[in-house]
Amino acid sequence: MEIIVLSDPAAVGRHAARLIADVLGRRPDPVLGVATGSSPQATYSELAALVREGLDLSRATAFALDEYVGLDPAHPEAYRSVIHRDVTVPLRMDPARVHVPDGAAVDLRAACMQYEEAIEAAGGIDVQLLGIGANGHIGFNEPGSSLGSRTRVKTLAPRTRRDNARFFGGDAGAVPVHCLTQGIGTILRARSVLLVATGESKAAAVAAMAEGPLGAFCPASALQLHERATVVVDEAAASLLGDREYYDFARDNAPGGALDFD
Ligand code: GLP
């Protein structure tokens, strides 16, 4: 795991966008895994700036990590809507190539299997962008999720519903109870993963992910198993990391980033 600590959220967004653009720019039909939440917003803004400067993502395919179950897909906080607003439009992607799990499907299990098949059919994900929940979740894989899990229905943790209440008028009761999420096993199949985290509220989760034991109670710790995992964090999110000396030394003496896989 490569850990890059930068000064502030804007620097995190700039660096993450450049890493993603490097990977996508080298592939004729790149496949990007996209995340929702506040963490990747700066990355999307910076990627949008690169698109305005000439980065062409019109042939790129995207797969979202997760979706709420039972929300009208047109609801502004349904991840289908969020991804359209934050990713498809600003990155000038072809909407037909942007996929979100179908949380409104009658047969949710079948929808999950089809989602896994669609990722496979696209050739797998080149770079998976991730945020991290304050409880260490990635996607909506809550603590206790199988480290080998694939796309499936999950029940959200009460803490996650409280954390996401801000998107639902401050009412945790309005946050759906269930979701579809790529599994941890699905995420680990991406050719590279890039996790971004900013702010003090993520510091404990970041430290547990990077320096704690590998285990299902910190789902993000599964990234310790990934051969090309990059973590870009700001000072606040890095504040509980123990081995800053090494991370900064390695950042300043990098032989080539973990996303550099061609
Ligand atoms: C959300 C999403 C995750 C996201 C995480 C953190 O509920 N399902 O993909 O990474 O929780 O969100 P935020 O970046 O807003 O703190």
Boltz pocket constraint, residues with backbone or C-beta under 6 A from the ligand:
constraints:
  - pocket:
      binder: B
      contacts: [[A, 35], [A, 36], [A, 37], [A, 38], [A, 39], [A, 40], [A, 65], [A, 66], [A, 130], [A, 131], [A, 132], [A, 133], [A, 134], [A, 137], [A, 138], [A, 139], [A, 140], [A, 160], [A, 164]]
      max_distance: 6.0
